[in-house]
Amino acid sequence: MTATHHTPDLFALSEIHGPVLRPGDDAYLAEVTGFNLAAIHRPDIVVGARDTDDIVTAMRWAAATGTPIAVQATGHGANFPIDGGLLISTTRLTDVTIDPAERTATVAAGAKWRHVLEAAAPHGLAPLNGSSSDAGVVGYTLGGGLPILGRTYGYAADRVRSFQVVTPDAGLRTATADSEPDLFWALRGGKGNVGVVTELTFDLLPLATVLGGGIYFSGEDAEAVLRTWADWTTTLPVEMCSAYTLLRLPPIPEIPEPLRGGFWSRVALAWTGDTEEGEHLLAPLREAAPVVLDTVEVMPYAAMDRIYLDPHDPLPAREACTLLRALPPDALTTFLDRAGPAVPDLPLLLIELRHMGGALSRPADIEDAICARDASYILETVGVLPDAEFAAAVESATSALHTAMAPHSTGHTMVNLHGTPGNEKDRARAWTDEVYTRLSHTKATYDPGNLLRYGHTVTPQPA
């Protein structure tokens, strides 16, 4: 424990049903380690919650002792290590309940999208998950949630009906548009600023299959494919969702042949309309350059991991993003100069431009804290950090690319893809000034002591 916490108060945690661990305990390291191995947490106390009561008890103890709080399910969003304080691990809370008549899913705090996909598929229903089914539902949704099918259906947070959430005053609340509307607003796009979500209910889509996959080209054909894709995206119906990606893949067994160890230009896509029409729309892409591998097929929605082929195993990574207003020719030239085949030793695993717009630009039926609706594209980068020297190279390359693309930016990022949160000014880039101010006021209501201050959080400011 740090000097600010009082060991005798740990007696209150004896009521917790799950493990309560401290540094040096046998299971401590396994409990605090998440998907991003670049962020190995070192809390004073970690609580492995087995039920909602455990979270309430842990929050009550933290409030009484003034202990800062963090929460982790899968650790996909862990972008910097937590030192000190209390970490609530929700990995054991994976229940999913599907209501086929209402077309809803109710999920516990630690559920992954994989759990929802498996439960919803027998009913011909689908959630608005992202590119990896291994990611946690709650953290993804709190950040707004950018789905594979976002252009068609909007953000995941737009579909939420209710949250069950424990706020730092140890109150277990149900937040809906009608009850606790400010809390409901902040939980949809405001990330983990106002409470720890123990359960959420959201709408599902009547969708069993999609046309999806990836069209892979040599990285040397990056310019031809990128310019074709960028022009192609300007006339697409909202049923077509796609991303252009440059992949510099290491020669490791986890990556299948023929992709292993190669430099690739790829268009990943998902189409929800008529299959024949979708295949017709893909013709310009397939003619842009020689196709090396084409995995596009009609697939069960539950198999959506096949589209982006995100890593399944934990790894140390640095990610960042920039929201872009448009991709004019000079933006494409800048992108290629900084990330294309002319930079053969660029130390970034993935550089991606995802097409936004469509339903992602539509105002939410119920106002929320998402601030990416004015973006036409999003630039995302991911670098793997095997050692300190390579980490420095990744940081330099990340900064250089995003700085070069800044003239085409909206000035904002997406909170889930922002990467390592810096100072208050840097973290605020995930929101407009108006939303940031409202979020800080809302946080002052539900977390006036700023106990939830780890990660991408704001400082409470009373109205």
N, C-alpha and C positions, 0 to 999 in steps of 0.2 A: 504493500500500500504506500501511496505517497503521503507526505506529511500533512496534507490537507484533509485526509480521510481518517476516520476513527475506527480502528479494528474492532472494538466491542460492538459496534453497530452491525457487524456481520452476522450477529445472532439472528437478526430479522430475516436473513436469507436462508436460514435453516428450514423455513416453510416451503421453499422451492422444491418441486418434485424432480426437476432435472439436475444435472451436475452443476456445481458451483466450484470453479477452479481458479487457482492463482498461479503466477509464474513458478515453475519448478514442479508442478503437479504432472503426473505421467501423461494425462490426456490433454493438457493445456495447449500444446502446439497444434495438435490435430484440430482442436475446437476453434482456434482463431484463424486458421489458414483457409483462405478462399481461393477462387479461380485465378485471380491475378497475383502471381507469386512475387511481383514487385512490391506488394504491400503486405508485409508480414506484421500483423498487429501485436502489440505488447500492452494490453490493458492490465490494470491492477486486478480486475475481477472479470471473469467471463461466466455468464449464466447460459447454460444450454436449456432453453425453455422447452418444456414438454406440453404446456397448455397455456391458455390465455391468462390463467391465474398467476403463472410464473412471471409473465411479463408485467402484470399489474404489481406484483410484489416487488420485483426488481426495480420498477420505476418509482414505487413508493419509497424504497430504500434510497435510491439515488437522489430523489427530491429532498429527503430528510437530511442527507449528508452533504448535499451540494456537489455530488459526483457527476461529472459529465458523462453523457450516454451516447453510445453508437449501437447500431444494429446491423447484423449481417445475415443474409440467407445463403446465397451462392458465392458472393464475392466477385461477381463479374464487374460490378461497379466500384470495386475497391481501388482507388487511384492514388492513395497515399497511405502510409502506415499510421495506425492509431497508437499513440503512446499514452498510457495511464487511463484512468477512468473505468467505466463499465461497458463491456461489450455484451449485448444480448444476441445470442445465436439462435436463429429460428429454423435451422435446418431440419429439425424433427417434426415441424408442423406442416405437413404436406397434404392434408385432406382436400379433396375436390368433390363438390356435389353439383351435379348437372340437373337442371329442371328443364326437361325437353319441351314442356308445354309453354313455359315462359321464355324459353331460349336464353337461359342465363346459366352462369357458372358462379358458384360461391367457393372461394379458395382460401386456405389458411396462409399464414404469414410466410412460410418457407417453401410453398409450392413452386415448382418449376413449370415452364410452359409445356414441357414434355408431359407432365402429369395431366394438364388440361387437355392437350391434344388427344391423349389416349382415352380420356373419359368422355370427350365430346364426340369423337369420330363415330362410335356406334350409332349415334343419333343423327348423323349427317350434319353435324354442327361444327363450327370452327371459331376460335378466338382470333383476335388481332395481335398475334405474336410477332416478334422480330426475327432476325436472321438465324438465331440460335435457340433451339428449344431447351437448352441447358440453363438459360438465364432465368432468374427469379421473376415471378409475376409481379410482386409488390413493388420492388425497387424500380423495375422497368416502367410500371404504370405511374408511379409517383413522379417520374421524370417526364411524363407525357406519353411515352411509348411510341416509337416510330415503327410501324408495322411494315412487313414485306408488302402488304396490300394497302399501304397508306393512301396512295393516290386515288384508290377506289373507295375506301371506307373511312378515311380520316385517322385520327390518333386513337390509341387504345384508351387513354383517359377520358375521351369523349363518350365512351360507352359505359362508364362506371355508373352504377345505380346507388351504391352505398359503400361506406367504409365502417368497420369497427376499429376504433383507434384508441390507444391509451396516450393521453397527453401527460406532460411532466408533472401536473398536479395529481397524478395517479388516478385520474378519472377515466373510466371506460365509457366511451361515447359512441353513438351511432351518428355518423355524419351523412346527410343526404342534402339534396337541393332545398328541402323544406325544413329539415332540422339541422342546426349548425351550418347554415349556408356559407359562412366565411371559412370555416374549417374545410368544408367540402370543396370550396374553390381552391384553397391553398394546397390541398392534397392532390389535385389534378394539375401537375406541372410544376409545383413548388418544391418537389423532392422531399427530403426527410426533415423539414424545418419545424413541424408543429406537433409531431407525435409519432408513435410506433404503431403501425397498422397491424392488427392481428387477424383481420379477415376483410375481404372485399367481394362484392357481387357486381358482375358486369354482363352486358349483353353478348350473346353469341350470334354468329351468322349462319344462315342455312346454306352451307357450302361444303361439298364433299370432295371435289377435285379441282385442280387448277392445271393449266398448261404452264410449265415452269422448268427452269434449269439454267445452264450456262453455255454460252458460245465462246470458245477459247481460240485465240489467235496468238501467234508469236508476239513477244514484246517488241520486236523490231518493227511490227506493223502498228504500233501504238497510235501514231498520228492519223493514219487512214481510218482506223476503227473509231478513234475518239471524235474526229470531225464528222464522220458519218452518223455516229450515235447522237452527238449534240444536235445536229440538224434534224435527225429523225424524231427526237423528243419534242420538237416544237409543234408537231401536228398530231400527236397521239391522243386517242380517247383515254378517258380516265381508267378504263379497265386494264391498261398496260402499265405495269410498274417495273422499273428497271434501274440498273446501276452499271456504270463503267468502272472497271477496276484494273489497276496495274498490280500484279503479284510477282514478287521476287521470293521464290520459295526455296527453302533450304533442302539439301539432299538427305532427308531423314526418312526412316521407314514409315512414319505416321502419314506421310503424304503419298497418295497412290501414283503409280505410273499412268500416263506419261508426264504428269505434272511435276513430279519430284525433281527438285533442283533446277527448275526452269524459270525463265522470265516470261510472263504471260500478260497479254491484254485480253480482258474478258468482259462480256456483257452478261450480267445475271438478270433474269426477268421472271415475272409471274403475270399471267393473263387470265382474267376471270370470265371473259366473253366466249363467243362461239369459237371452237377449236380451229376450224378452217379459216376463219377470219384472222385469228391470231397468227397462224402459220403464214398467211399472206403478208401480214404486217412485218414479219421478221425477214422477209426477202432482202431488203436493202442492207441489213446487217450482215447477212450471210454472204453478200456480194462485196463487202467492203475490203476484204483481204482473204487469203487462203485460210480456211477453217481447219484447225488442228484437232479439235474435239468439240462435239455438239451433244450436250446432255439434255436438251429440251425434250420434254415428253409430257403427256397427261399423267399426272401423279395424284395419289391421295393427298388431301390437304395435310394430313398428319405426317407426311414425308417431306415437309417443306425444308428440312435441313439440307436436302440434296441441292438446293438452289445456290446457296452461298458457300456451303462446305466450310463453315466456321470451325476452328479447332475444338476438339472435344476434351483435350487434356489440359490441365492447368499449366500456365506459362507466365513468365514475367513480362509485362507489356506496358508500353506508353502509348496512349491514344490522344487524339485531339480532333477538333472539328471547327469548321467555319461555315456559316450559312451564307449562301451566295444569292445575289439578286438575279443574275443571269450569267450566261456563258457566251459572251461575244467573241469574235475571232481572236482579239488580243488576249483575252483570258485563257483561251485554249493554247495559244502560243506560249504564254507564261507558264502554264501548267506543264507543257511538254518540255520546255527548256529546263525546268526545275526537277521534273520527275520522270521524263521519258527515257528512251534508249541512249540519249547523249550523256546520261549520268549512270554509267554501268554499276558503280559501286555504292549507289544510294542505300543506306542501311535501314530501309523501311520495308516491312513485310507486305503491307497493303496500303495502297493509295486509292481512294474510291470517290467517285462523284455519283451521288444518287439523285435521281430525278424526283423533285418534289411537286408542288402544285396540285391541281385536282382537288380532291376532298381534303387534302392537307391545308389548303388555303381557305377553306370554308369556315366561317365563324362557328364556334360551338353552339349547340342549342341552349346549353346552360353554361354561362361564362366560366372560364377556368384560367389557369396561370400559364398556359402554353404561349410562347412568344415566337414561334417559328412559322407562322402562317403567311408571312410575306416573302418567304424564300422560294426560289425556283429550283435550286439545287443545294446539296450539302456536300462539302468536302470533308472526308474523314481519313485520318492516317493512323496506322498502327505500326509500332516498331517493337521488336522483341529485344529484351535486355539480358543477354547471357553473362555479361560482366560489366564492370564500371567503365572501362574504356569504350566498349561498344555503346553503352548507355549514353555517354557523352556525345557520341556521333549521332545517335538517334535523336537526342534532344536538339542538336544543332540543325539537323536536316528537317525535323518537324517545324521548328521555329522559322527556318528560312522559307519553306514552302507556304506556310500559312501567312507569313508576312508578305510574301510576293503576291498572294491572291487577295490580300486585304482590300485593295481598291475596288474589288467586285463584291465585297461582303456587305451584308445588311448591318454589320456591326455587332452581331450577336452570335451565340453558340446554342447548341442544344445541351441541356444540363446532363443528360445521360452519356453524351459523347464528348463532353467538354475536356475530359482528361483531368490531370492534377489540378485541383482548385488552388489558386494562388491567394492573393490578398483580397480584401473586400471588393475592390474595384474590378479585379479579374473575375471573381465569382459572379459579380453583378451582370457580366456580359451575357449570361443565360436568359436575362429578362429585359424588357423595356424599363425605362425609368419609372413609369407609372406602376407597372406590375411589381417591380422591385420594392418600391415604397409601400405598396399595399401589403406585400408579403412580409415586410419587416414590421408593419403595424399588426398584422395578424399573428405573427410570431410573438409579439409583445403581449398579446392576450393569452395565448396558450402555453408559451414557454418564456415568461419574462426573465427568468434566471439564465437563459441561454444554455441550458443543460445539453440540448441537442446542437452541439457546435462542431462536431466532427463532419468532415466531408464537405459537400457543396451546400453550405448553409449561409444564412444571412444573420446579421446582428439585429436583435429586436429593438425597435424604435417605437415607443408609445405614440399614438396619434395625437 
